[in-house]
Amino acid sequence: MSRRFVPSIRFRLAAWYTVALCLMLIVYATATFVTVRHEFLEQLDDDLYEDFETAEGLITRMPDGRFAWVSNEHHDPDIDEDRGTDVWAAGGEPIFRSRTSSALPPPVLSGASTHPRYDSIVANGTHWRTLTRTATLGGAAVVLRVARSEDRLRTQLREILTVLVFGLPLVAILAGMGGYVLARRALTPIDRLAAEARRITADRLHERLSVPNERDEIGRLAAVINETFARLEASFDHLRRFTADASHELRTPLSVIRGIGEVGLGETRSPAEYKEAIGSMLEEVDRLTTLVETLLRLSHGDAGTVRLSREPVDLGQLARDVVSSLSILAEERNQRIRIDDSAQSLATVDRLVIREAIANLLDNAIKYSPAGSPIDVRVRSDRNQAVIEFVDQGPGIGAPYRERIFDRFFRLDDARSRESGGTGLGLAIAKWAVDVHGGRITVDENPGGGSVFRITLPLTTPRQGDGTKQHAHTTQSSGGRL
């Protein structure tokens, strides 16, 4: 099966350029020919009118009643091959005819008047242009006709038409060649960009295309391609880090399970010891299950397959529910969770997704805050945004790490998170949950020590008649109150 011919862009540009130029040349040549022909005919008619005035003054009536040409100051119609003059009576009888005009057919006298009438006739293979008009010669009303040959005019028009017709293909060929050269030169930078882009592989994504002129179309195209390469490089780096971190996270519990199994098989142990080993293995399996389920959720979130069930949610009430659920963890560390939701904050969100984001941030604050320290949860409104802040007294997060803290598997201290049972995905889940709602999640330094994690969501204006309760609660590990 033969391959279909697909012309190149430079060939198509040259072809379109040639076709467009040919059409313009045809229109221009046609307009030029029509204009020149019209000018030639007008000039011929002006010459005929001068001949008429000349003949009207030089043809006189003789005493015997005949008409004759009485002066040779101008042309002599009897010897001029290209011009002729004849005079006719109103009844149609010829009164005077020059030698040239004798070959012409009689004029149509019924239409003769004081206004000149121009006609084109053919006699003996010669084309003539005539002017016919009534005149008064020697006191007699007659019809005077003058004629000029159109052969010279037609010959000139034919030469002009020949030049236009035969010159057009030559101009089209030259235009096509010139258009192809111009298209080739114009597309040369694209060929160069293609050659450079072809050398950039997955291992060389740090390289960029050269941009000689950022203001022209080629420069803007190269800039867009460079931006695409930059995004691809960032995605590949993220994927490499994610793959390495996921492998590391999966390898650790698998190694623990393998080690426990090898120890259990190494020698005979008591049922209690076997039960303890199996329990340790199940703990690691639970950790693996949690890790895999979290990765799957993040994967679905990245793919955009998670459907949100949005509804107006009182963020203050939602924060109180989360605090109530996690208060047991704070009690174990003798920590106090103080919640302030005195400002009305209503947002249209998926309750379960945002609840998980709040729970992850609060759990993070509980894990890394010192025992006996307070943790503040503040819910407030800032213009058209709802803000939820988590203030802890932990070790804080340095400025260089505040952007990366939400990356998957990123830890400031690997051992600390691993000992607490974390997977390094809690903050990543929280960031995804906030981003998917069009919000932002940030972390700043707490002036009193520790960190301030902040969730910002678009605020929903409550309808008239709706109300949001205002509360200020304190959860204390010793009393267990909310």
WOJO-V466428 format. One record per pair of residues at least 24 apart in sequence whose C-alpha atoms are under 7 Angstrom apart, sorted by sequence separation. I is the first residue (numbers start at 1). GAP is how many residues later the second one is. D is the distance in Angstrom with one decimal. If there is no record, write none. Layout:
# WOJO-V466428
i->I gap->GAP d->D
i->I gap->GAP d->D
This chain:
# WOJO-V466428
i->127 gap->24 d->6.1
i->205 gap->24 d->6.3
i->257 gap->24 d->5.3
i->369 gap->24 d->5.4
i->370 gap->24 d->6.1
i->126 gap->25 d->6.8
i->316 gap->25 d->5.2
i->369 gap->25 d->4.1
i->406 gap->25 d->6.6
i->368 gap->26 d->5.4
i->206 gap->27 d->6.7
i->257 gap->27 d->6.8
i->365 gap->27 d->5.8
i->67 gap->28 d->6.8
i->205 gap->28 d->5.5
i->362 gap->28 d->6.8
i->67 gap->29 d->6.0
i->316 gap->29 d->6.7
i->315 gap->30 d->5.8
i->253 gap->31 d->5.4
i->314 gap->31 d->6.1
i->315 gap->31 d->6.0
i->314 gap->32 d->4.7
i->315 gap->32 d->7.0
i->313 gap->33 d->5.6
i->314 gap->33 d->6.7
i->312 gap->34 d->6.3
i->313 gap->34 d->5.4
i->253 gap->35 d->6.9
i->312 gap->35 d->5.4
i->313 gap->35 d->6.0
i->345 gap->35 d->6.2
i->312 gap->36 d->4.1
i->313 gap->36 d->6.6
i->330 gap->36 d->6.2
i->335 gap->36 d->5.9
i->343 gap->36 d->6.8
i->344 gap->36 d->6.8
i->345 gap->36 d->5.8
i->311 gap->37 d->4.9
i->312 gap->37 d->6.4
i->318 gap->37 d->6.8
i->322 gap->37 d->5.9
i->334 gap->37 d->5.8
i->335 gap->37 d->4.4
i->336 gap->37 d->6.5
i->337 gap->37 d->5.9
i->338 gap->37 d->6.1
i->339 gap->37 d->5.9
i->340 gap->37 d->6.3
i->341 gap->37 d->6.0
i->343 gap->37 d->4.9
i->344 gap->37 d->6.8
i->250 gap->38 d->6.9
i->310 gap->38 d->5.7
i->311 gap->38 d->5.5
i->313 gap->38 d->6.7
i->333 gap->38 d->4.9
i->334 gap->38 d->4.7
i->335 gap->38 d->5.2
i->336 gap->38 d->4.6
i->337 gap->38 d->4.7
i->338 gap->38 d->4.8
i->339 gap->38 d->4.6
i->340 gap->38 d->4.8
i->341 gap->38 d->4.7
i->343 gap->38 d->6.3
i->310 gap->39 d->4.5
i->311 gap->39 d->6.3
i->319 gap->39 d->7.0
i->333 gap->39 d->6.4
i->335 gap->39 d->5.7
i->336 gap->39 d->6.0
i->337 gap->39 d->5.9
i->338 gap->39 d->6.0
i->339 gap->39 d->5.8
i->340 gap->39 d->6.1
i->341 gap->39 d->6.4
i->310 gap->40 d->4.4
i->309 gap->41 d->5.0
i->345 gap->41 d->5.6
i->402 gap->41 d->6.2
i->308 gap->42 d->5.7
i->396 gap->49 d->6.6
i->90 gap->52 d->5.9
i->89 gap->53 d->5.0
i->90 gap->53 d->6.6
i->396 gap->53 d->6.8
i->88 gap->54 d->5.8
i->89 gap->54 d->6.2
i->396 gap->54 d->4.2
i->397 gap->54 d->6.6
i->87 gap->55 d->6.7
i->88 gap->55 d->5.0
i->395 gap->55 d->5.3
i->396 gap->55 d->4.9
i->87 gap->56 d->5.7
i->88 gap->56 d->6.5
i->393 gap->56 d->5.6
i->394 gap->56 d->4.4
i->87 gap->57 d->4.7
i->393 gap->57 d->4.2
i->394 gap->57 d->6.8
i->86 gap->58 d->6.1
i->87 gap->58 d->6.4
i->392 gap->58 d->5.4
i->393 gap->58 d->6.8
i->86 gap->59 d->5.4
i->392 gap->59 d->5.7
i->85 gap->60 d->5.8
i->86 gap->60 d->6.6
i->391 gap->60 d->5.9
i->392 gap->60 d->6.7
i->85 gap->61 d->4.5
i->391 gap->61 d->4.6
i->84 gap->62 d->5.7
i->85 gap->62 d->6.4
i->390 gap->62 d->5.5
i->391 gap->62 d->6.6
i->84 gap->63 d->5.0
i->316 gap->63 d->5.9
i->389 gap->63 d->6.5
i->390 gap->63 d->5.1
i->83 gap->64 d->5.5
i->84 gap->64 d->6.6
i->389 gap->64 d->5.6
i->390 gap->64 d->6.5
i->83 gap->65 d->4.5
i->389 gap->65 d->4.5
i->82 gap->66 d->5.6
i->83 gap->66 d->6.4
i->360 gap->66 d->5.6
i->361 gap->66 d->6.9
i->388 gap->66 d->5.7
i->389 gap->66 d->6.4
i->82 gap->67 d->5.1
i->360 gap->67 d->6.6
i->387 gap->67 d->6.8
i->388 gap->67 d->5.1
i->387 gap->68 d->5.6
i->388 gap->68 d->6.6
i->387 gap->69 d->4.7
i->360 gap->70 d->6.4
i->386 gap->70 d->5.7
i->387 gap->70 d->6.5
i->385 gap->71 d->6.4
i->386 gap->71 d->5.1
i->357 gap->72 d->6.8
i->385 gap->72 d->5.6
i->386 gap->72 d->6.1
i->357 gap->73 d->4.1
i->385 gap->73 d->4.7
i->386 gap->73 d->5.1
i->356 gap->74 d->7.0
i->384 gap->74 d->6.4
i->385 gap->74 d->4.5
i->384 gap->75 d->5.2
i->61 gap->76 d->6.8
i->357 gap->76 d->6.1
i->60 gap->77 d->6.3
i->61 gap->77 d->5.3
i->60 gap->78 d->6.2
i->354 gap->79 d->6.1
i->353 gap->80 d->5.8
i->354 gap->80 d->6.9
i->48 gap->83 d->6.4
i->349 gap->88 d->6.7
i->52 gap->94 d->6.0
i->51 gap->95 d->6.6
i->48 gap->98 d->6.6
i->48 gap->99 d->6.8
i->48 gap->100 d->7.0
i->347 gap->111 d->6.4
i->347 gap->112 d->5.0
i->348 gap->112 d->6.2
i->40 gap->113 d->7.0
i->346 gap->113 d->6.0
i->347 gap->113 d->4.7
i->345 gap->114 d->6.8
i->346 gap->114 d->5.3
i->346 gap->115 d->7.0
i->346 gap->116 d->6.9
i->37 gap->120 d->6.8
i->344 gap->124 d->6.0
i->343 gap->127 d->6.8
i->342 gap->128 d->4.8
i->341 gap->129 d->6.3
i->342 gap->129 d->5.5
i->341 gap->130 d->5.8
i->342 gap->130 d->6.3
i->298 gap->131 d->6.9
i->340 gap->131 d->6.9
i->341 gap->131 d->6.1
i->291 gap->132 d->6.5
i->340 gap->132 d->4.8
i->339 gap->133 d->6.2
i->340 gap->133 d->6.5
i->339 gap->134 d->5.4
i->29 gap->135 d->6.4
i->338 gap->135 d->6.2
i->339 gap->135 d->6.0
i->338 gap->136 d->4.3
i->337 gap->137 d->6.1
i->338 gap->137 d->5.7
i->337 gap->138 d->4.8
i->336 gap->139 d->5.6
i->337 gap->139 d->6.3
i->336 gap->140 d->4.5
i->335 gap->141 d->6.7
i->336 gap->141 d->5.8
i->335 gap->142 d->5.7
i->334 gap->143 d->5.1
i->334 gap->144 d->6.9
i->331 gap->146 d->3.9
i->330 gap->147 d->6.1
i->331 gap->147 d->6.7
i->22 gap->150 d->6.1
i->18 gap->154 d->6.2
i->18 gap->157 d->5.9
i->18 gap->158 d->5.1
i->324 gap->158 d->6.8
i->15 gap->161 d->6.7
i->18 gap->161 d->7.0
i->14 gap->162 d->5.8
i->17 gap->162 d->6.3
i->245 gap->164 d->6.0
i->14 gap->165 d->4.7
i->14 gap->166 d->4.7
i->242 gap->166 d->6.8
i->11 gap->169 d->6.5
i->14 gap->169 d->6.5
i->10 gap->170 d->6.3
i->13 gap->170 d->6.4
i->10 gap->173 d->5.1
i->10 gap->174 d->5.8
